[in-house]
Amino acid sequence: MTKSEELFERACRVIPGGVNSPVRAFGSVGQTPRVIASAHGAYMTDEDGNKYLDFVGSWGPMILGHDDSAVREAVIKACADGLSFGAATKREVEMAELICGSVPNVDMVRMVNSGTEAVMSAIRAARGYTGRDKIVKFMGCYHGHSDALLVQAGSGVMTAGIPDSAGVPQGCTKDTLSAIYNDLASVERLFEEFPDEIAAVIVEPVGANMGVVPPLGRHSKSSAASAASESLLADDNASFAEQADREMTEPGFLEGLRSLCTKYGAVLIFDEVITGFRLGFTGAQGYFGVDADLVTCGKIIGAGMPVGAYGGKREIMEQVAPVGPVYQAGTLSGNPVAMAAGLAQLSILKEQPEIYDELNKKGQWFFGSIKQIARETGAPVQVNSCGSLGCMFFTSEPVVDYASAKTSDTAKYAEYFRYMLSNHIYLAPSQFEAMFLSAAHTREELADVLELVRRYFALREKQH
């Protein structure tokens, strides 16, 4: 028995399922979790000494790679001052100033302790601001595990095959309306049915909890042409340029949401727990050129430490206590060590914008190459990507929403996962999670991964 297996066996006796988050479970891929001992750069090492090239990156925040020296030194220095005060600190002010000075339409921001808490609080602020109760979310988009949002969620819920969740009273979800991602008509129908009752529309600007599903349509920033070509949603015979041209002529999904929210007086919330400070320093708003009213951020602003934030337009954020009537609190919010880590990472990204340029080019090349390999080998897969986020779906159907994502063959993904893991490539143990590239991944390492992908599809074709 390996050390990982021994530790997992012990964990199962004292932790539900042996893991502290369902997305860490390896059950759907027929394995037991690798228990990680350390991580540096683009690699993680498990308790048995096995080293893996990591494409999870703590689920996204390790944009500079694991254990970046500047981040580590900032954390050590902060720890020397004390671990937690439960009081105001200089670092949380500096973090708020950095976010407000960088992210469009964020005049004020409130620190919290997780992405789930950020989303829950943003929705409460939107309801308090509008005086309305209903919210619109999209099937396959995951916004944390608060009761009102566990309705046709993505990510680990999709993997487990659980449509909602036990323990959530019906009353908690009666005001949650579900729409179809990338389908503006489904949203418009809800607004027509409830024109004066919808407080907010919340969306992942890039769906990243049903795999990776970029928004379709016309975007006002030049980067959108790149995003369109990266999303690879057309048939296998179309060139990247043809795909981009096709998408750029369709009505813009995000632009349409903005227009509908403006028309009906609802708040548009971008859940940027994954995309914030990853697609670029201005997040999805800057990347796609579409304005939101509120945004949520997650662990990337803590360089992987437990942290979150929600912010937006001043008139909405001033509804939050102690200024306004919308109550929200967090004893440990703005933890000084987490703020120090986040400030170190974000400062580097702000001062070196070329990191984003190279990372997004690397993503376009890497995921585009996987697409090309699949085409050459005849593998029935789809590859979606946006910037440094990507996903391979084992389906012949283009993946543009929750329903098409669910056509992916999870058994085939599990087979692929096991092959890659046996070759020391660490992917998410779920078909419906993103691959995350970091600045620490070199093109040489990625080229080696591409060769493994080619071998896998060639081997699979020979076996079948």
N, C-alpha and C positions, 0 to 999 in steps of 0.2 A: 504494500500500500504506500502510495506517495504521501509526502507531507501535506500536500493540498487536499488529498482525499481524506486523510486522517483529521485534518482541521475541519473540513466540511462535515464529516461525520459528527464531530463534537458540536459543531455549530447547529446542526439539525436538532440536537437535544435541547438547545436553549434559545434558539432564534427561529421564528416561523419560516419554514422552508430553507433554513440555514443561511439566509441572506437578509440584509437590512434594506433592500429594495428589490422588487421583483425583476427589474431589468438586469440584475446581476446573476439571476438564475440561469443555469445552462441546461435545464430540463428539455427545452424545446429543440435543442441541438444534440440531445443524446449524450451529454457529457456532465462532468461535475466541475464546478467553478475552479479556476486556478486562483489560489490565494496569493496575492501580490505582496512581496516583501519590500520592493523599492522600485523607483522609476527615475530615469535620467534621460534628458533629451527626447529622442523618439522611441525609447525602449522602456519596457517594464521587465522586471525579473521576479519570478514566483519563489515560493518558499523552498522549492526543490532545486533552485538555481537555474531554471530554464529562462532564457532571455527571449522576449518577443518584441517585434516591431509593432508598435501600438497605433491603432487607428480609432481608438475610443477617446483617448485624451481626457479622461475624467468626464466624459460626455460633453466635451466641447471647449472648456475654458482654457486648456493648455495650448493657447495659440502660439506661444513662444517655445513650446516643448516643456517637458517635465523638469522640475528642479532648476529653473533658470537662475543663474548666479545672482543677478541683480534683485530678483524677487526674493531669493533665499536670504540675502544679506539684509534686505528691508525687514523681513520677518524677524530675523535674529535681533536686529536693533530694536524693533518694536517690543519684542518679548522682554528685553532688558528693562523696559519702562513699566512693565506690568501687563497682564494678560487680558484683564477686563475691568472696567470701572463702573459700568451702569450709569455713566454721566457723560456730558458733552465733551468731545475731544476736537483738537485741531484737525486731525486727519479726516474726520467725517465731513468737516466743512470744506476741506480741500477736495475731497472726492465729489461732493455735491457741486462745487464750483466747476470742476473738470467736466462733469456730465452736462451741466446746464450750458457750459460754454462750447460744447462739442456736438450734442445731439439736437437736431432741429426740433423746434416746438416744445422744448423742455425748459420752462422758466423756473420750475421748482421741482425738487425731488425728495423723496422720503426713503431712507434706508430701512431694509427689513432683513430677514435671515435666510430666505429661500425664494426661489422662483414661485413656488406655490403661494407663499404669503404675499408676494408682490402682486400676483394676478388677483387673488382674492380681495386685496385691498384696493386695487385699481377699479375693480367692478363696483365695490361699495362706494367709492368716490364718484363714479359715473352715475350711479343710482341717486346718490345724495344731490348731485349737481342738477340732474334732470328732473328729479321727483318722479321718476318712472321705475318700474320693476323688472320688465322683461329684458333679457339679453339674447343675442344671437351668437352662436358658436358654430363651428363647422365640423362635420363628421370626419373623424380621423385626426383632428387637431387636439393635442393634449396640452392642458393648461394647469397641470398640477392636480392634486387629489382632493381639493375641497369639494364638498358635497354637490354644490350646484353645477359643477363642471364635469362630473363623471357621467357624462351622457354621450354615448357613441364617441368615446375618446380613442386616442391612438396609442402608440408606443407599447408599453408592457401589457396594456389591456388588450390590444390586438393580438399579441403573441399568446396570451393566456386564453384567448377566445371568450373573454368576459365582456358582454356588451355594455354593462354598467358596473354597479358594485352593490353587493349586499351591504346592509347597514345604512343605506342612504334613504331616508324617508321620502315618499312621493312629494310631499309638500316642498322639499328643498329644490326639486327640479321642475316644479310646475311652471316657473317663469323662464325656463331655459329652452330656447327654440333652436332647432338644428337645421342648418343649411348645407348645401353641397359645395365643397371647395372648388374654386374655379368656375362656378356656375352662378353668374350674377342674377339670372332670372329667379333662382330659388330664394335669393335674399330679397329681391324686389317683391315677390309674392308675400313674404312675411311682413314687410313694411306695409303693403296694401291691406293686409288683414288686421294689422295692429299699428296703425299710423301714429297713434299718440301714446303708445305703451312701451316702446322699445327704448331702453336707456342707452344701450351700447351694442356695438358689434365688436367682438374680439376675434382676432385672427393671427395665426402664425404667418407673417408675410411670405416666408418660405415654409411650406409644410414640411416639418422635419421629425414628425413622430408617427408617420405612416410610411417610413422610408424618407426619401427626399422628393418633394413635389413642388417645383417652382410655380409662381403665379403666371398664368397665361396672359398674353396680350401686349398692348402698346404701353411703353413706359417712357417717361419724359427725359431720362438721363441717358447719356451715351453708353454708360455701363450696361444698360438694359439689353442692348444688342448682344453684348457678350453673354449676359445671363440667358438670353433666349437661345443662343447657340449652344450654351453649356447644358441647357435643360434636356436636350436630346429626346424630345417627346414625339417626334414624327416617325415615319416608317424607316426601316433599316436602310433603304436605298437612297434616302434623302441626305444631301450634304449638310454640314453644319450651317452654311450660309443660307441654304434653302429653308431650313427649319427656322432660322432667325427671321427671315423675310415673312414666312407664313405667320409666325406668332405676332410680329409687329403690325400686321394688318387687322388683327382681331381686337375687339373691345378689351380694354385693359381691366383685369379683375380687380387689382388694388385701386386703380383710378375709379372704377365703378363703385366700389365700396365707399370711397371718399365722397363721391357725388351723392349717393343714397343717404349717407349719414348727415351730410349737410342739408339735403332736401327735407329730411324728416326730423331734424334736430336731435339726432342721436350722437353719442360719443364714439369715435373710432379708436379702438385700442389695438396697438401692435404689440403682440406678445413676442418680445425680442430676447427671451431667455437664452435662445440658441443663436439668433442672428446678430444680436447687439454686440458691437465692437468686434464682430467676426467678419461679416461681409465687407466692412470698412469702418473707419472711425466714426462715421455718422450713422452707422447701422443701416437697416433696410430703408428707412426714410430717405437717406442720402443716396443709397445705392439705386433705388428705383425711382426716386424723385416724387414720392407720394407722401403727403403730410398726414400724420396721425394727431389725435388730441391727447392721448395718453400712451406711454410706452412702459413696458416692464423689462427689467434686466435681471440676469441671474448670476451664477458663480463666476462668469468671466470677469466681472468687475471686482472679484476677490482673488483673481488668478487661481481659481479652483477651491478657495476656502468657502465655507458656508456663508453665503451672502446673497442678497437680492435688493432690488430697488424698483420703485415706480415713480413716474414723474410725468409732467406735462404742462399744459397751459395754466397760467397763474390762476385764472378765475375758477378752474376746477380744483386745483391743488389747495387753494385757500378755503375749500370746504372741509379740509382735514383738520382734526383736533391737533393742537389746542386753539387754532385760529377759527375753525368752523365746527359744524355740528356732526361731521362724520368721524366716528371714533375709530382709531386704530393705534395700537401701541406695540412695543417690543422691547422688553427689558435689556436684551443684548444687542439690539440693532445698532449698526455702526461700530461694531467691535473694532478696537484699534489695531489689532494684529491683522484682521482681514482687510481693513482699509489700507494698511501699509502695503500688503501684498498686491492689492488691486491697483493702488497708485503707482507702484513700481512698474507693473506690466503695462498699464495704460499710458504712462509717461513715455515708455519706450516706443509704443505703437504710435503715439502722437508725434514724437520727434523723428521717427523713421517711417514715414508713410510708404516708402518703397517696400516694406515688409508685406503690406497688403497687395501691392502690385505683383510681386513675385509669387506670393501665396496663391492668388487667384489665377495667375497664368499657369502655375504648377497644377492647380486643380483642373483647369480646362484641358491641359495636356494629359494628365493622368487618367481622368475619367473618360475623356475622349478616346484615349488609347484602349481602355477596356472595352468601350463600345466597338471600336474597330476590330479588336480581337474576336469579340463575340460574332461580329458580322462575318469575318473571315472563316471562322470555324463552324458557322451555322448554328451557334447556340441560341436557343429561344429565350433571350434575356433582354431586358430593357435597362438602360443606364441613365439615371437622372442626376444632374448636378447643378449647383449654383455656387460660384466661388470655390471655397475650400470644403464645401459639403457635397457628399455624393452618396449614391446608393445603387446597388445592382438588384433588380427584381427578376425572379425566375418566372417570367411570363412572356408570352408573345404579344400581349396587348399593351399599347402605350399607357403609361400610368400618369393620370392627370388628376385623380381624386381618390377618395376613400374606397369606393367600389372597385375601381380598377386596380388599386394597390392590393386589395384582398384576393385578386386572381392569382397572385404570386404563389408558387408552389413552395411551401415552407419546408417540406421534406427535402427538396432539392437544395434549398439554401442550407439546411442542416448538413447535408453531405459536403457542400462546398466549404462551409465553416470548418468542419472537421479536417478537411484536407489542408486548408490554410493554417489552422492551428498546429497541425502536425509538422508544418514547415515553419513554425515559429512566427506566424503572422496573427496578431491579436485583433479580431473583429468583434463587433457587438454580437452577443449570443441571441440575436433576433433578426429576422428578415426586415422588421419595420423600424430599424434605427439607422441613423446616418453614420457614414464614415467621416472622420474629421482629420484633415491634414493640418500639420503645424509647420512653423518655420524651421523646426528641427529636422523634418523629413528632407533628405537630400534626393536629388533627381536620380542619383545612382541607386539608392535604396529602392526608390519607387520603380525604377527600371527592372530591378530584380523581382519585385512583386509582380510586375506585368508579365515577366517570363513565367512565373508560377501560374498565373491566370491562364496563359496560353497552354501550358502543359496540362492544366486541369481539364480544360475544354477538349483538348486533343485526346486525353486519356478517357474522358467520359464518352466521347464520340466513338472511340474504339470499343468500349465496353457495351455500348448500346447499338 
